């Protein structure tokens, strides 16, 4: 028990006064019994004992009454440490990721949590709250209730570490305040549980689904294409993180072109958790597609949008002084328009129309060609330089300096293996599923050393660079003809040079993922005040864009926020279609256990959490009870005195 005014308790020393007075009144005197009243002596002794008992009772009741009055003025109470801390800050984190669409015991996890927060949040004062895509600082309870029911699902998902960092930003920097975070999440397993700071109280509610099984459209890709039809394949997977047997059969899968149903089929997962669905699409100029399935657990991953645009060919020019047949074979694809010329017969007027130019082992680079290539690079073109064994170094360095890619220093005739692959380099980031160590590495017999600040994509066994990049220019430091190297026969040659050409004009993919940096090149020429816009029937935005001579490079990261099919528009003219989908990471219903997080308080529901917070914040005051008890003591004293007066009358 604690007291609001403990200094008043010093008044309890006043209780000594009635005790001292009472003791003086009880002094004994010697009495002599006369003969004529001797027979009354026994009665007198009994009366005196009864009177002393009543006096002691009266003293006790008066002491109790006075003590209760003093304690009542001191205002006794009981309270927890949370309630005693007058400076408290509360931050609420609500996980609104797509995984909270899963069904719980009382309905969808997020919907139930929102309703409970609306009904249970009775904390007084200001609070701050945030979700995966919104935040509000220092709002009243009424403002919180007005806004909380409008929270929608988000493609973003914060890890526990990010949640603690975000909450720390919303707390004030004042010392001595009690900081408590209310963490409401399903704890989907995306990251480890971090340690809790010593000055933070974390109260956790883990939202638990009733089932951990989910069907997801994992991907869509073009399997084959001919002059008549395009064969489209959709990979559909069932994700089952529990131990229950799979009994899902005949799940409908539909293919739409815009809003028109094109085809429909069904998948059966009783024997295999992954199924491939094939659709044949008649080749048209464009196809605004959507694959959709019917499944009730999590709905955001039941649709996948894609676009097949009118094909635009990447123009590739090879300027040869060595055998260029490997380039002919490499670019003999529908997405490329390949042409080859020799240096002596080169038409300089064709350079400006290209997207990717390969200098295939020229012994000398004329100044006129270097000037044309510099202008081509400045306008967004991409260049690959393969030096000849007998290259004239000064002419090469003149071009390399203008491209800011370094300078060749000396030629070394020594066999070297190409063993170091930069797997994170854009050329190889999506080529290998994992880093390999038993690769059949190619070799060279001679190479050039280079001086400059460059980014190597491939390196020799002694870490010297073999392939380097600067902006959109690439340079091999060795000749790759068959006399000097076996690189043309290596598995590396295809992804290396093929991806260089693809990245020279990043045409729209079948679809893009929201939340990732996406780069799209649109082959259009813009005026000084013209811009491109991405829009659909519900929203539009202006992406980051960079205008080149023959195309415009668009960069989308934060937008769009909603999956769907969009148009790339110039002055209300639709140039191309583009599709965006949510990341599929939230489809896998595997969860961490919040009870394994050291230092947090775990509650089974939002209702239990706020009930506990209310109890912890309540102050139980007892001064009224002590006042009532003092009154009862006074009434008891009056009753004792009344009974004593009646006894005297009877005597």
N, C-alpha and C positions, 0 to 999 in steps of 0.2 A: 504494500500500500504506500502511496505517495501523497504529499500534501501540496496544495497550491500556495498556502501561506504558512510554512512550517514554523516561522518565528512566533506565531501565536501560541504554539505548544508550550512556550515558557510559562504561560499562565497556569499550567497544571501545578506549579509550585504553590499556588494559592490554596490548593487542597489541604495543605498542612495547617492552615488557620483553623478550620472547624475541628480538625482532629485534636489540636492543642486545647481548644476551648472545651471540647467534650471531655478530655482527660481531666481537666481541672474540676469539672462538675462532678466527677466520679470519685472525689476524695472521701475516704472513709472516716467516720467519727465513732468514738466509744459511747455506747448507749447502755444505761442502767435500767433494768426493768423493776418497777415497783410491784409490791405484793398484789395489789388489787388488779393489775393488768398482766400479771405473769402468764395467765392462761392464753393471752393474745400473742405471745412471743412467736410461736410457731407460724401463725398466720402472717405476721409482719415480715418474717424472713422470706416467706414464699412470695409476697407482694413485691418486696424489694428486688428479687431475682427476675420476676416478670417485667418490672419497670426497666431494669438494666438491659434486658434483651430488646425491648422496644426502642430504647434509646440507641442501642447499637444498630438496629435496623434503620432507624431514622437517619443516623449518621451515614450509613452506607448508601442509602437512597439519595441523600443530598449530595454526597461525593460523586456518585454516578451521574446525577443530573448535571452537576457543575462541569464534570469532565466531558460529558457528551456535548454540552454547549460550547466548551472551549474547542473540542475537536471539530464540531460543526463549523465554527468560524475559521478553522484552519483549512477547511474544504478538502477532505481526503478523497482520493480517486485511485483507480488502477488503469494502466495503459501500457501498450507495447512500446518498444523503442521507435517503431515507425510512427506511432501516434504522437510520441513526445517530440519528434523532430518537426518543428513548425515550418521549416523550409524544405519542401518536398518538390521534386520535379518528376513528371510522368511522361514517358514516351511510349507510344503504342506502335508496334510493327505488325501489319497484317499482310500475310503472304497471299497475293491475288494472282499467282502464276496459273497457267492453264491446267496444271496438274490438280488444282483444287476444284476442278469441275467434277472430279470423281465423287461417287455417291457415298455418303456416310450413313450412319444409323438413322438420322433425321433429315435426309435429303442431301443435295450437293454441299460439299464441305464449305465453300466460300459463302454461299447463300445463308447457311445456318449460322456461320460465324458472324456475318453482318447483322443478322437479326438479333443475335445474342448481345452483340456490342451495343446495338441501339437500345435494347431493353435493360441491360445491366449497368451501363456506364453512368453511375451516379456520383462519381468523384467530383468534389468541389474544386473551384479554381480553374486555372488554365492547364492545358496539356498540349503536347505535340504528337503528331502521328504521321506515318508514312507507309506507303506500299512499295511495290516494285517499280512503279512508274510515276508516283505522285508523292508530295510531302506538304504538310501544313504545320506551321510552328506557332505556338502560343495562342491557340483558339479556345473559346469557351466550350463548355459541355453542350450547350444548345447548338452552337455552330458545328461541333463534331457530329451530333445526331442528325443535323440537317444534311450533312455531306456524306456520311458513312454509307448510307443505303444506295448511293449512286456509284459506288466503286464497281468497276468492271474488271474482267480478267485481262491479264497482260502477258505478252510474249516474253517480257523480261523476267529474269529470276535472279534474286540476290542470294549469294552464299551466306552462311552464318557469319563469316568474318566480315563480309561487306555490310551486313545488317548492323553489327556492333560499331563499325566505323561510321555508318550513316547516323546511328543513334547518338554517337558521341558528338557529331556536328550539331545536333538539335538540342543537346543539353547545354546549359549555360556554363561559363567558366568559373562561377563562384564556388569557393571552397566551403565545406561544412554543410552543404545541402545533400539531402538523401535523393539519390538518382535511381529510379527504378524503371526498367524496360519491360513492357508486356509484349512477349514474343509469341505470336499466333501463327502457326505454320504447319504444313504437313511434313516438313523436313525431308523433302525429296533428296535422295543421295547424290548431291552434286559437288560436295566439298567436305572436308573434315571439320569437326567441331573445335573451335579455337578456345583458348583459356579465357576465363571471365576476369575483367579488371577488378581490383580489390574494392574500388569505390562504387561499384555498380551492382544493383540487385536485379537479377533477371528472373522473371516469372514466366513460365512457359506453358502454353497449351498446344499439344500436338493433335492436329486434326487427322483422324484415322479413317480411311475408306473401308468399306465392308468387303471390297474385292480388289485384288491387285492384278487383274487380268484386263488387257486392253488390246484392241485391234487398231493398227495404224497403217496408213499409206506411206510406206517408207520412201519410195522414189518413183520417178517416171523417166523413161529414157527411150530414145529411138533405136530400135534394134536393127532395122534395115530400111532401105529406101530405094525405090526404083522409079521409073518414069510414070507409073500408074498409081501406086499406093505407097504409103509410109506405114511401116509396122511399128506400132507404139506398144511398149511393154510397161506395165505398172507392177512394181513389187509391193506386195501387201503382206505385212507381218503381224503375228499375234505375239504380244509381249506379256509373258506370264511370270511374275516374280514370286508367285506362291507355289504350293506343291499340288494344287488341284489339277486333276486331269482335264485336258482340253476337250470340250464337248461342243464347240461352236461349229455349226454346219450351215451351209447355204446362206452365206452373208451376201446380200446384193451389192454389186459394183456397177456404177453407171458412168458413161462417158458423155460429156456435153460439149457442144460447140456453141459458145456464148450461152444462151438459155435453151438451146435445142438439144433434146436427147438424141444421141447418135447411135449408141449401142448399150446393151445391158447384159450382164452375166452374173454368176454367183461363184463364191469360193467356199471350199470345205477345208477346215483346219484339223480334222480328226486325226490325220496321219502325219501332217507336217505343219510346223508353226510358220512357215513362209510359203507363200503362193505367188506365182507370176501369172498375171492376167494379160492377154495379148489382144490388142485392137488393131484392125486395119483401117487406115484413114485415107480417103481419096485425096491425092495431091491437089492442093489448091494454092492460091497465092499466099494465103495465111489461114491459120486455124487457131482460134481463141478457145483453148480447151480447159476442161475441168474434169478430174476423176473424183468420184464421190462414192462412199460406201455408207451403209446404214449400221450404226453401232452406238449404243446408248451410254457407255461409260464416260468416255472423254470425247467431246465432239469436235474440238479444234483440229485434230489430226485426221478427221474423216474426209477432208477435201484436200486436193492438191491441184493448184492452178499451173498452167503451162501455156506457152505460145510457140507456134511454128510460123515464123515470118517468111516472107518472100526471100529466097536465098540471095545473099550479096557475096560476091566472090572477092577474096583478098588477092590483090595483084602482086605477084612476085616476079622480080627480074633478076636473072643470074648473068653476071658479066664474067665470062670465062676466059681463062688462058690455060686451064687444065681441064681434064675430063670432068664434065658436069653431069654425067648420066645418073649418078646417085641423087642429085637434086631433082632431075626429071622424074625419077621413080618416087621420090619423097613427096613431091607436090602434085602428083597425078591423082588429085582428089577433087571431089565436086566443089569443095569450099574454096579452092584456089584457081586463079587464072595465071598460069605459069608461062613465062617467056624467057628465052636465053639468047644472048648476043655475045659476040666476041668484042674485045676492046677496040680492035681495028675497024670494026663495022658498027660501032655503037651509035645509036640515034639518041642524042642528048635530049631531044624533045619528049622522049618516052619516060624519062626519069621522073618528071613531076607528077605523072599519073599513077605511079606505083605506091604500094604500101610497104613493101619489104624488098630490099636490094641486097644481093649477095655478091661480094667481090671475091671470086674464086681464083685465088693464087695468081694475081697479077704481079709480074716482076717489077713493074714501075707504074705508079699512079700519076698520071699527068695533072698538072696544076688546074687545067680546065675541068677535069673530072672531080678533083678535090673541091673546087668551088661549087660545082653543081650538087655534090653530095652534102656539103655543108648547108646549102640552102634547103635541100630536101630534108635534112635532119631538123633544121629550125622550124620547118612546117609540120613536124610531127611524124616524119617518116622514120622507119627502122632500118638499120644497116648491120650486116654481118660481114666482117673482114677476115678472110682466110689468107694468110701470107704465103707467098711462094718460098720454096727452099732458097732460091737465089734472089730474094726480094731486095730491091734497092731501098735501103733503110731510110735514107733521107726523104725520099718521096712519100714513104709510109708515115714517117713522123710528122710531116707537114699536115697530112690529113688527120692523124691521131691527135695532134695538138689542137686543131680546130674543133674536134669533137670532145676535147677535154678528157680523153681516155688514157693518157699516158704516152710514153715514148719507148720504142724498142731500143735496146742497148747493144747487145751482142748475141751472136748465134753460137750455140753450144752443140757440138756433135757428140751426143751421149744418149744412150737408150734410157728412157724414163717410162715408168708405168703411171697411168692416170688412175689413182686409187682413192682420191678424196672427193666425195660428192657432197655439196652443200644441199642437204635434203630440204632445208627451209627456204631455199631460193625459189622465186616464183616459177622458174622453169621446171622445177622438180617437186613442188609442194604437193601436187596431186597425182604424181606418177607412181610413187612407191607407197605401199601400205605401211611399211615399217622400214627402218634403217637396216640395210643389208651389209654383211661383212664378207660374204663368200662370192662376191660378184666377179664375173669374168672381165677383168679390167683390161682396157686397150693400152697400147704403148705407142711411143714415137721414137724415131731414131735421132732427130735433131729438133731443136726448139730455140726460140728467142727469149732472152730475159727482158723484163719490162720494168720501167720505173714510173711510178705514179700511184695516186690514191684511188684504187679501184676495188670493185667487189668481185671476188672470184666465185664462180659457180662450180668449176671443176679445177682440181689441183693435182700436181704430180705427187709422187710418194714422198718427196722432200719438201712439200708444201709450196713449191713454186707454182704460180698460176698457169693453168692451161687455157681456161675460158674465163674471160672477164667481161663485165658489163658496166657501162656508164650511161644512165638515162635509157635511151632506146637503141644504143649502139653496143655491138658485141664484137669481141676480138678473140680469135684463137691465137695462141702464141707459137703455134707450130703448123706446118703444112699437114693436111690430112689426106693427101693423095696416097694411093696404095703402096708406093715405093717408100714413103717416109713413115707411114702409120697404118695400123689396122682399124682405125677409128670408124671408117665407113662400114665395116662389117660388125661393129659392136652394137649391142642392143641400145647403147646410149645415144646413138646418132639420131634415131627417130624422135624420141621425146625432146631432145635438145633443140634441134633445128626446127622441127615441126612447131614446137611451142613458141619459138621466137617469131615465126610467121603469124601464128594465131594471135599473139599479144601485140603485133604491129597494128592490128585493127580489131580491138575486142568487141566483136559483134554480140548482140544479145543472146544469152544462153536460153535454154528451154525454160528455165525459171531461176529465180534468185532467192536467197534466204534473208529474211528481215533481221536486222541487227548486225550484219556483216558488211564490210566495205565492198561495194559492188561497182565495177567500172564498166561502162558501156560506151562504145563508139558509134555515133550515128553519122553515116555518110551524107552530110548536108552542109551547104555553105550558108553562113549567117552574115547579115549586115552588122554594122556597128551597134545598133540599138536593138537587135533582135535576140531573143532568148528562146530556149526550149522549155516546155512545161510537161510534167507527168501528171496525168489525171485519169479519173474514172467518173462514174455517175455520182459518186458520193463525196469525193475530195479531190484536191489538186495541190501540187506544191512545185516549187522551182528548185531543182537539184543544183548542186555545185557543178559548174560546167566550164570547160576550157575550149576555146575555139581555135581550131587548126585551119590550115589552108583548104583541106578537102573533107574534113569531118569535125564533129564536136564530141569531146569526151565528157561523159556524164559520170558523176560520182555520187552514189546514194549510200547513206549509212543510217542516219536517224529516221529518215523517211523512206517509204511510207511506214505507218504503224499498223496497218490492217492488211491482211493477206487478200490477194485478189488479182484480177487482170487489169492492166492499166494501158493507157495510150501515151506515146511520146508525141507531143503536139507542137507545131510551129504555126502561129497565127490561125488557130482553129483547123489546121490541116494535119491529119493524122499521118505521121511518118512511119512509125513502127509500133508494134505492140510489145508489152513487157509484162512478166508475171512475177509476183512475190509470194512466198510462202513462209509460214512460221517455222522456226527450228523445231526439229522432232525430238530434241533432248528431253522435253517434259513428258513424253509419251510413256517412258519406261517407269513404271510405278514401283520403284525400289526406294526404301526410306531408311533414314537414320532413326535410332531410338533416342528420344530426348532424355530419357532417364539415364543414359550413359554419359550425359554432359555434366562434368563435375562443376559444382558451384551454382546450379540453377535450381529453382523451385518448380516442380512439375505439377500441373493440375489437370484433371481429366476433362474439364470443359470450361468454357468461358464463364458460365454461371458460377461454377465453383471458385474460379479465380476471383471474381468480383465479390463474392460472398466472403472469401478469406481477406481480401483487401479491406472490406468494410469493417470486419471484426478487428483487423490489425489497426485500423485508423480510429476506432471508437475509443472514447474515454468514459469509463464507468465512475460516475460521481456518487459519493455516499453521504454528503453533508445532510441531506434531507432525512436519511435514516437515523443519523445521530440526533438530529433535532427532535424527531418523533420519539426516539428512545429517551431523551431528556424529559419530554413531556410525560411519558409513561412513568418515569421515575418520580416525578412530582406528584402525579395522581396516586401512585402507590404510597408515597409518604403521607399524603392527606388521608388515605384510607387507614394507614397504620395509626396515625394520630387520632382519627375518629374512633377507631376501635378502642383506643386507650382511654378517651374521654367517657365513653359508654361504660367502661369497666369501673371508673371512679364513681359514677352515679350509682351503680349497683352497690358499691361498698358503702 
